[in-house]
């Protein structure tokens, strides 16, 4: 990520204080920069890198909400405040189902937290702000363009993700601030969609309502205190109503079963699937991590059955150390 002095959101996309009924600058002051260092032997280092940077939002005294991939297996976390101060943080934990993560500041942050709003109440067409660390010049005035299901290739599914446009260029962990001045989501991805024949970039935002049921668990235990979902270590995508494997995680059950990129998943426990969302829902309905997952697979003209023993992905991750 470029340093804060090197880039700005184009002026036409920056939010203007007069356009909102709340104190825009005060709300944006709760968005901080986040920089984490991950050991080179961490499970996620190969896919997410050993140095990660983005944003986080102060939601309580010293408690910063961010997107989980920025802090997964982080050994060191630094929080960059708007006044130039840098405070060390501790990666408290993350929720793999929502993708959200929490950081506890280890020093004083004398900033007002951003209140949590309702992502369910947000409407398509609502004006909002995707807030980045550094105030108005690093934030984007946007609209909520869609609220719909989102399936990620890494065994991830949101029933109702929020999509905003125009897109924020430094979206990871950015705060989606509603027209009431409340936090209603956390930035996760930038995607491209076609609109009126042109490619348009949008941000996929994780809704804040997914945090509320798990917040206490994340603060106490660093993870949600219930059995984990079964994980296969399989990257997939949906092509022409078929679920196609596009990659295999080196240490996962799919690798042990010798599944390969190009395999097509036809059925889970004998039930045919034609979408990625159906694949995930049938997989997770089998039971918690550790359950056997019978798959019907097609590869190079051959259809075969294979049983994978699922695992809890968190068991492969390094636990963050509190300094």
PATILUM-464516 format. One record per residue: residue in three letters; x, y, z of N, C-alpha, C, O, CB in turn. Coordinates in steps of 0.2 Angstrom, whole numbers, plus 5000, padded with zeros to 4 digits. Glycine has a CB too. Layout:
N
ALAXYZXYZXYZXYZXYZ...
//
This chain:
323
UNK500449945000500050005000500450065000500950075004499550005006UNK500350114996500750174996500650215003500150205006500550224990UNK501150255004501150285011500550345010500350355005501750325013UNK500350365016499750405016499850475012499350505009499550425023UNK500450495011500550555008500650555000500650604997501250585010UNK500650484998500750474991500150474986500150474980501150414990UNK499550464989498950454985498350494988498350494994498850384984UNK497850504984497250534986496750504982496850494976497250614987UNK496150504985495550484980495450544976495450604978494850474985UNK495250534969495050594965494550634968494050614971494850564958UNK494750704968494250754971493550744970493150754974494450824969UNK493350724964492650714962492350654966491650654967492550694954UNK492750614968492450554972492450564980492250524984492750494970UNK492850614982492850634989492250654992491850694989493450684991UNK492050634998491450655002491550735004492050755006491250615008UNK490950765003490950835006490550845012490050815012490750885000UNK490850875017490550885023489750905023489350885026490850925028UNK489650955018488950985018488450935015487850945016489051045014UNK488650875012488250835009487950785014487450745013488550795004UNK488150785021487950735026487650775032487850825034488550685028UNK487150745035486850775041487250755048487150785053486150745042UNK487850715047488250705053488950735052489050765047488350625054UNK489350735057489950765057490450715054490750675057490250785065UNK490550735047490950685043491650675045491850625046490950715036UNK491950735047492650725049492750695056493250655057492950795050UNK492250705060492350665066492250585065492550545068491750695071UNK491750575061491650505059492250475056492450415058491050495055UNK492550505051493150475048493750475052494150435051493250525042UNK493750515058494350505062494350445066494950425068494350565067UNK493850405066493850335069494150285064494250225066493150315071UNK494250305058494550255053495350265054495650315053494350265046UNK495650205055496450205056496750165051496450125048496550185063UNK497350175050497750135046498050075049498150075055498350175043UNK498150025046498349955049498849925045498849915039497749915050UNK499349905049499949875045500149815049500249815055500549925045UNK500149755046500349695050500949655047501049655041499749645051UNK501249625051501849575049501649505051501449495057502549605053UNK501749465046501549395047502149345046502549365042500949375042UNK502349295050502949255049502949225043502349205040502949205055UNK503549215040503549185033503349115033503149085028504249185031UNK503349075039503049005039502348995040502148945042503548965044UNK501949055041501249055042500949025036501149025031501049125044UNK500348985038499948955033499749005027499648985022499348915036UNK499549065030499249115025499749155021499549195017498749155029UNK500349145023500949185020500949185013501049235009501549175023UNK500849125010500949115003500449144999500549174994500949035001UNK499749145002499249174998499149244999498949284995498649134999UNK499249265006499149335008499749385009499649445010498649335014UNK500349345009500949385010501149395017500749375022500849455007UNK501749415019501949425025501949495028502049505034502649405026UNK501749545024501649615026500949635023500949635016502249655023UNK500549655027499849675024499649745027499849755033499349615027UNK499349785023499149845025498449865023498249845017499649895022UNK498049905027497449925025497149975030497550015033496949865024UNK496549965032496150005037495849965042495849905042495650045033UNK495650005047495249975053494750035055494950085054495649945058UNK494250015059493850065062493750055069493649995072493150055058UNK493850105073493750105080493050095082492650145081494150165084UNK492850045085492150035087492050035095491450035097491849965084UNK492550035099492450035106493150065109493650075105492249965109UNK493250065115493850095118494450045116494449995119493750105126UNK494850075112495450035110495249975105495749935104495750005116UNK494649965103494449905099494349925092493949965090493849865102UNK494749895088494749905081494449845077494749795077495449925078UNK493949865072493649815068493949815061494049875058492849815067UNK494149765058494449765052494249705048493849665050495249765052UNK494549695042494449635038494949575040495549595041494449645030UNK494749515041495149465044495749455041496249435044494749405045UNK495749455034496349435030496949475032497549455031496249435023UNK496849535034497449585036497749565042498349575043497149655036UNK497449525046497749515053497849435054498049415059497349545058UNK497649395049497649325050498349305051498849315047497349285044UNK498549275057499249245059499749305060500349295060499449195054UNK499449365061499949425062500249415069499949405074499549485062UNK500949425068501349425074501449495077501449505083502049395072UNK501349545073501449615074500949655071500849645065502149645073UNK500549705074500049745071500249815073500349825079499349725073UNK500249865069500249935070499649975068499449955062500949965067UNK499450015072498850055070499150135069499450155073498350055076UNK498950155063499150225062498650275062498150265059499450225054UNK498650315067498150365068498150425064498750445061498150385076UNK497650465064497550525059498050575061498250615057496850545059UNK498250585068498650635070499450615069499850655072498550655077UNK499550565066500250545065500550495070501050465069500650605065UNK500150485075500350435080500350365078499850345074499950445087UNK500750315080500750245079500650205085501050215090501350225074UNK500150165086500050125092500150055090499850035085499350145095UNK500450015094500449945093499849915095499449935099501049905097UNK499649865091498949825092499149755093499649725091498449835087UNK498649715095498649645096498049615092497449635093498649615103UNK498149565087497649535083497249485088497449435090497949495077UNK496649515090496249475095495949405092495949355095495649515097UNK495749415085495549355082495049375076494949435075495149315087UNK494849325073494349335067493849285066493949225069494749345061UNK493349295063492749255061492849235054492649275050492149285063UNK492949165053493049145046492349145042492349155036493349075045UNK491849145045491149145042491049215039490749215033490649125047UNK491149265043490949335040491549365037491549405032490749375046UNK492149345039492749375037493049435041493549465039492649395030UNK492649445046492849505050493449485055493449435057492249535054UNK493849535057494349525062494349585067494149645066495049525059UNK494649575073494649625078495449635080495849585081494249605084UNK495549695082496249715084496149755091495749795091496649755079UNK496549735096496549775102497149825102497749795102496549725109UNK497049885103497549935103497949925110497649915115497350005103UNK498649925110498949915116499149975119499549985124499549865115UNK498950035116499150105119498450145119497950115116499650135115UNK498450205122497850245122497750265115498150295111497950305127UNK497050265113496850295107496250345109495750325110496550245101UNK496450405109495950455111495550485106495550545104496250515115UNK495150435103494750455097494050425099493950375102494950425090UNK493450465096492850435098492650375093492850385087492250495096UNK492450325096492250265092491650285087491350325088492150205096UNK491650245081491050255077490550205079490650145080491250235069UNK489950235080489350185082489150135077489250155071488750235085UNK488950085079488750025074487950045072487550055077488749955078UNK487850035066487150045063486849985061487149925064487150095057UNK486449985057486049925055486149915047485949955043485349925056UNK486549865045486649855038485949825035485849845029487249795037UNK485549795039484949775036484449835034484149825029484549725041UNK484549885038484149945036484349985030483950025028484149985042UNK484949975028485250015023484949995016484749935015486050005022UNK484750035012484350025006484750035000485250075000483750075006UNK484650004994484950014988484850084986484250104986484749964983UNK485350124984485250194982485450234987485550294986484550204980UNK485550214994485750254999486350284998486850254995485750225006UNK486450355000487150384999487550355006487250355011487150454999UNK488150345005488550325010489350345009489450375004488550245011UNK489750335013490450345013490850285014490750255019490650405017UNK491350265010491850215012492450255014492850285011492050175005UNK492550245021493050285024493750255025493750195027492850305031UNK494250285022494950255023495350295028495150355030495250255016UNK495850275030496250305035496550375032496850365026496850265038UNK496450425035496750485032496250545031496350595028497150475026UNK495650525032495050575032494750585025494750535021495350645033UNK494450645023494050645017494450635011494150605006493750715017UNK495150655011495450645004495650575003495850554997496150685005UNK495550525008495650455007495050415008495050355010496250435011UNK494450455007493750415007493350435001493550474997493450445014UNK492850395000492450394994491750404995491450364999492550324990UNK491450454992490750464993490450414988490650414982490550534991UNK489950374990489750314986488950304987488650344991490050254988UNK488750264983488050234984488050164985488450124983487650254978UNK487550134988487450064989487050044982486550064981486950044995UNK487450004979487249984972486849914972486449904968487849974967UNK486949874977486649814977486749784984487249794988486949764972UNK486249734986486349694992486149624990485549614989485849724998UNK486649584990486449514987486949464989487549484992486449514979UNK486849404988487249344990487949354986488049374981486949274988UNK488449334990489149334987489449264989489549244995489549394990UNK489749224984490149164985490849184984490949204978489849104982UNK491349164988492049174987492349104985492149054988492349214993UNK492849104981493149044979493549004985493648944984493649064974UNK493649044991493949014996493548985001493648985007494449064999UNK492948954999492448925004492148975008492248975015492848865008UNK491849025005491549085009490949105006490849105000492149145009UNK490449115010489749135007489449185012489449175018489349075006UNK489249245009488849295013488149285010488049295004489149365012UNK487649285014486949285011486749355008486349355004486449265017UNK486949405011486849475009487449515010487449555015486149495012UNK487849515005488449565005488149635002487649634999489049545001UNK488549685004488349755001488849774996489449764997488349805007UNK488649794991489049824985488949894984488449924984488949784979UNK489549934984489550004983489950024977490449994975489850034990UNK489750084975490150114969490050194970489550214972489850094962UNK490550224967491250204964491650164970491550174976491650264961UNK492150124967492550084972493050124975493350174973492850034968UNK493250104981493750134985494450104983494450044983493650134993UNK494950134982495550104979495950064985496350024983496050154976UNK495850084991496150044997495650025001495550045007496650095000UNK495249974999494649955002494749905008494249905012494249914997UNK495249875009495349825014495249855021495649895023496049785013UNK494749835024494649855031494349925032494249955037495249855035UNK494149955026493850025026493150025029492849965029493850055018UNK492950075032492250075035491750105030491750155028492350115041UNK491150065030490550095026490150135031489850105036490150035022UNK490150195030489750235035489050255032489050285026490150305037UNK488550245035487850255032487750335032488150375035487350225037UNK487150355029486950425029486750445036486550505037486350425024UNK486750405041486650425048487250435052487250445058486150375051UNK487850415049488450425052488650365056489050375061488450485056UNK488350305054488550245058488850195054488850195048487850215061UNK489250155057489650095053489150045051488850015056490250075058UNK489150025045488649975043489049925039488749875036488150005038UNK489649925038490049875035490849885035491049945036489749865028UNK491149835033491949835032492149815025491849755023492249795038UNK492549855022492749835015493149775015493549755019493149895012UNK492949735010493349665009493649655002494249635002492849615010UNK493349674997493549664990493449724985492949764987493349594987UNK493749724980493549764974493449714968493749664967494149814972UNK492849724965492649674960492449714954492349784954491949634962UNK492349684948492149724942491449694940491349634940492649714936UNK491049734938490349714935490249754929490549814928489849724940UNK489849734925489649764919488949804920488549774923489549714913UNK489049864918488449914919488349954913488749994911488449954925UNK487749944909487649984903488249974898488450024895487550054905UNK488449914898488949904893489649924895490149904891488749934886UNK489749944901490449974903490649934909490249914913490450044904UNK491249924910491549894916491549944921491749994921492249864915UNK491249924927491249964933491549934939491349874940490549994934UNK491949964943492249934949491849954955491550004956492949964950UNK491749894959491349904965491649874971492149834970490649874964UNK491549894977491749864983491249814986490649834986491949914988UNK491549754988491049714991491249724999491749725001491249634990UNK490649735002490749755009490349705014489849685012490349825011UNK490749685019490449635024489949675029490149725032490949595028UNK489349655029488849695033488949685040489149635043488149665032UNK488849745044489049755051488549705055488749685061488949825053UNK487949685053487549645057487849575058487649545063486849635053UNK488349555054488649495055489149495061489249445064489049475049UNK489349555063489749555069489449555075489649525080490149625069UNK488849575076488449585082488349515086488449515092487749615081UNK488149465083488149395086488749365089488749325093487749345082UNK489349385085489949355087490449395091491049375093490249325081UNK490249465092490749515095491049485102491649495103490449575095UNK490549465106490749445113491249385112491749385116490149435117UNK491049335108491549285107492249305105492749275108491249225103UNK492249345100492849365097493349405102493949395103492749415091UNK492949445107493349475112493649425117494149435119492949535115UNK493249375119493449335124493849275122494349255125492849305127UNK493749245116494049185114494449195107494849145106493549135113UNK494449245104494749255098494449225092494749225086495449235099UNK493949185093493549155088492849145090492649155096493849085086UNK492349125086491749105088491649045091491948995089491249105081UNK491349045097491348985102490848935100490348925104491249015109UNK490948905094490448855092490848805087491348835085489748875089UNK490648745086491048705081491148735074490648765072490648635080UNK491748725072491948765065491548725060491448665060492648765064UNK491448765054491248735048491748685045492348695046491048785043UNK491548635042492048585038492348625033492048665029491648525035UNK493048615032493448655027493748595023494048545026493948705030UNK493848605016494148555012494748585009495148545006493648545006UNK494948645009495548675006495548664999495948644995496148625008UNK494948694996494848684989494548754986494148784989494248634987UNK494948784981494748844978494348824972494548784968495348884976UNK493748854971493248834966492948894963492948954966492748784968UNK492648894957492248944954491648914950491648854949492648984949UNK491148954949490548924945490648944938490649004936489948954948UNK490648894933490648904926490148874923490048804923491348884923UNK489648904919489148874916488748824920488648764918489348834910UNK488548844926488148804931488548744933488248684935487548784928UNK489148744933489648694936490148714941490348774939489948654930UNK490248684946490748704951491448674949491548614949490548684958UNK491848714947492548694944493048704949493148764952492648724937UNK493548664951494048674955494648714951494848694946494348604958UNK494848764954495348804951495948804955496448834953495048884950UNK496048774961496648774965496548734971495948724973496848844967UNK497048704974497048664980497548694985498148704983497248584978UNK497348694991497748714996498248664998497948604999497348745003UNK498848674999499348625000499248575006499448515005500048655000UNK498948605011498948565017498248535019498048515024499148595023UNK497748545014497048535015496848465013497248425010496648585012UNK496248445015495948375014495948365006496048305004495248375017UNK495748415002495748404995496448384992496448344987495448474991UNK496948414995497648394992497748324994498048284990498148444995UNK497548305000497648235002497248184998497448124997497448225010UNK496648204996496248164991496448164984496148134980495548184992UNK497048204983497348214976496848244971496848224965497548144974UNK496348284973495948324969496448374965496948394968495348354972UNK496248394959496648434955496248494952495648484951497048394950UNK496548544950496248604946495948574940496248534937496748654945UNK495348594938495048564932494548514934494048504930495548534928UNK494548484940494048444942493348474943493348534945494248404949UNK492848444941492148474942491748434948491748374947491748464935UNK491548474952491148444958490448434956490048484955491248484965UNK490148374955489548364952488948354958488448374957489448294948UNK489148324964488748314969489048304976489648294976488348244968UNK488648324981488848314988488448264991487848274992488848384992UNK488748214994488348154997487748134992487148124995488048185004UNK487848134986487348104981486848164979486448144974487048054984UNK486948224982486448274979486848314974487348344976486248314985UNK486548324968486848364963486848434965486448464968486448354956UNK487348464962487448534963487648574957487948544952488048554968UNK487348634956487448664950487748744951487748784946486848664945UNK487848754957488048824959488548814965488548774969487448864961UNK488948864966489448874971489048884978489248854983489948934970UNK488548914978488148924984487848864986487848844992487648984983UNK487548824982487348754984487848714986487748674991486948724978UNK488448714983488948674985489148684993489248644997489648684981UNK489248754994489448775001488848755006489048725011489548845001UNK488248765004487748755009487648675010487548655016487048785006UNK487748635005487648565006488248535010488248495015487648525000UNK488848565009489448545013489348565020489548525024490048585010UNK489148625022489148645029488548615032488548605038489048725029UNK488048595028487448555032487648485034487248455038486948555027UNK488248455032488448395033488648385041488548325044489048365029UNK488848435044489048435051489648485052489848515047489148365053UNK489948475058490548525059491148495056491148435054490548525067UNK491648535057492348515055492548445057492348425063492848565057UNK492748405053492948335055492448285052492648225051492948325062UNK491848305049491448265046491648235039492048275036490748305045UNK491548175037491648155031491248185025490648195026491648075030UNK491548205020491148235014491248195008491748195005491448305013UNK490748165006490748125000490548164994490048194994490148065001UNK491048164989490948204983490948164977491248104977491548254983UNK490548184972490548154965490948204961490748254960489848134963UNK491448174958491948224954491948194947491948134946492648224958UNK492048244942492148224935492848254933492948314935491548254931UNK493248214930493848234927494048194921494048134921494448224933UNK494148234916494448204909493948144907494248094905495148184910UNK493348154907492948104905492748044910492348004908493248074899UNK493048054916492848004921492548034927492748084929493547964923UNK491947994929491648014935491747974940491747904940490848024934UNK491947994946492147954952491947984958491748044959492947944952UNK491847944963491647964970492247964975492747914974491147914973UNK492348014979492848014984492648044990492148084990493448064981UNK492848024996492648045002493248085005493848055006492447985007UNK493148145007493648195010493448195018492848205020493648265007UNK493948195022493848205029494048285030494548305030494348165034UNK493448315032493548395032493948405039494048365043492848425032UNK494148465039494548495045494348565047493948595043495348495044UNK494548585053494448655055495048695052495648685054494348665063UNK494948745048495448775045495948815050496548825049495248825040UNK495548835055495948875060496548835064497048865066495448895066UNK496448765063497048725066497648725062498148715065496748645066UNK497648755056498248765052498548835053499148845051498048755045UNK498248875057498448945058498848955064498748915069497848995058UNK499348995064499749015070499349055074498949105072500449055068UNK499349045081498949095085499349155086499949155087498849055092UNK499049215086499349275088499649275095499349255100498949335087UNK500249305096500549315102500449375105500449425102501249295102UNK500249385111500149445115500849465118501149435122499549445120UNK501049525116501749545118501649575125502149595128501949605114
//
